[in-house]
C-alpha cells in the first residue's frame, strides 16, 4: 500500500488557533505522483469575519452564513485524511487550527506532518523567497485566487509532488519519509509505519513469510521503529532492516509492563534478531534454610524437587553454582554452609583464612547471618507480598505488578483500585514465569524510577 498525503490549506478569522476559527478548508489527496481525491468547503466560524480578513481572502460574512459548521464536516475530514501524512506550506499553522477545531469537539486529531516550506528549501536551494506565491513563480506552478484555500492547497499539492519526485530520485526519500527507502523490504507498508502510535508498548517485526523476527519495547513506538529503519551502521542492522515486511504493536501503558512483556515474549518466541534475552526456561534455584545451630545455609536444587521458597532461578545448575560461589566470595560466606564444599570439619577456605569459621562455630550465627541476609536481600527482590503500581501510564488503566512470596508473580490491569480488595487485584494478574532477567528489570525500575507506589497485601 502506497503512502498517501493530505495536502491541506485553510483560511481563518485570525492567526491564533485557540481564539480564532477556520473559515475554509481544502484537502488534496496525493500519492506523491498524482492527485487522487479532493475536498473543499467554506465553514461557518460562528463569529464575524473582520474587514481585514475579507480584504485578504475575499471571504465575506455573507458567504459564510449558510456554510456548514466545522462539526458538520468533521467526519468527512477524518475519513479523507485517515492514515495519511498532513502536508501544508508552513504546516504548524494549518495543523494547529485543525487540531484545535477537533479538540473543541473533544476529539484527538493526530497525523504526522510535513512542511513544504521547509522541504522546498532543502530540495530546491537557492531561491530568493520560499513563500507560496514566489515558490510557484520559481517552479512555474499556476496559482490563481491566492489566499483561497482551494487554490493554495492545489498549488501546494503540485509543489509537493515535485518535491516528492526529486527526493525519491536523488535522496531515496530521506526527506519525505524520514529514512531512506533504499534496501527496505518491498512488502513493508510505509503508511502503517508512519502512523504507529507515539505511546509506550511492545512492537513486533515480521518478515515476508510472516515469521516473527524481532521484539522490542519503547516509550515511543513510532520513534523507535523509525530508528531501526534509519540504522545502517552494522551488518546485523542492515540485514534486519531489509527483512522487515510488517510491523505490529501492543500498547502497555507503563514502561515497566513493556519491559516485562518484552522479556517474556523474547524468551517464548526466540526471534532470530533478539539474542540478549533468548535464554531457555529457568529450572534451577538457590534456596535457603536455617540449620540446627541457627546458621543460614544455602543449597541448589531443581525447582521441581524443592518446595521451599526459592530465592533466585537459573537456566542451569552450573549457572546457579557460579552465582552462589561469586556471592559467597563477595559476602565472605562459608562454602560449606553454602553447599559448595563437603567435609566433616572446617571448610578448605577456613584454612586459607577466607572463611570466618562459621562451619566450626568459631564465628557466631548472629555475625554470620548478617552477611547471609545481605546476600539474600541482593539476590531476591527483597519484597514479600506487594503490588507495584506504576504511575507513568499513558493510558487510562492502573497497571499492577505482583510480587508474591518474594517472587515475581505477574502483571495485569484494572480500571481503578479504589473499590477493589486484594483478591480482586490478584485475580486481575496474569501469572508469568520468574527468572533473573525479570528480577533485574524490577530491581532497576524500583531503584531508578520514582513514578510508582507499593501496596502490600
Secondary structure, 3 states (H helix, E strand, C coil): CCCCEEEEEEEECCCCCCCCCEEEEEEEEECCCCEEEEEEEECECCCCCCHHHHHHHCCCHHHHCCCCEHHHHHHHHHHHHCCCEEEECCHHHHHHHHHHHHHCCCCCCCCCEEEHHHHHHHHCCCCCCCCHHHHHHHHCCCCCCCCCHHHHHHHHHHHHHHHHHHHHHHHCCHHHHCCCCCCCCCCCCHHHHHCCCCCCEEEEEECCCCCEEEEEEECCHHHHHHHHHHCCCCHHHHHHHHHCCEEEEEECCCHHHHHHHHHHHHHHHCCCCCCCCCCCCCCEEEEEEECCCCCEEEEEEECCCCCCCEEEEECCHHHHHHHHHHHHHHCCCCCCCCCCCCCCCCCHHHHCCCCCCHHHCCCCHHHHHHHHHHHHHHHCCCCCCEEEEECCCCCCCEEEEEEECCEEEEEEEECCCCCCCHHHHHHCEEECCCCHHHHHHHHHHHHHCCCEEEEEC
